[in-house]
């Protein structure tokens, strides 16, 4: 069984995106829905983020051991981790939906 959970930040962001009826809002909402369906089929679908790139405060904020990312429309990212009891239960915890600029700020990437 695979269960999807959301952090409070992720709940708020997805709620705001789903209320946004602009072209970007609809595009992001569709992209998020599609990627969540892919995660339900394959929890390891995302790309692992190197632990040295994840700021300590971010790991502590969400009590993470590791973090994965999924690319969304318009350079947004879905950040998540996997917890659970192995084969019997897998819990995907979506911790953030962030735009490209926020992603670069958090993980220390510089603008070119």
Buried (B, 14 or more C-beta within 10 A) or exposed (E): EBEBEBBEBBEEBBEEBBEBEEEEBBBBBEBBEEBBEEBBEEBEBBEEBEEEEBEEEBBEEBEBEEBBBBBBBEEBBBBBBBBBEEEEEBBBBBBBBBBBEEBBEBBEEEEE
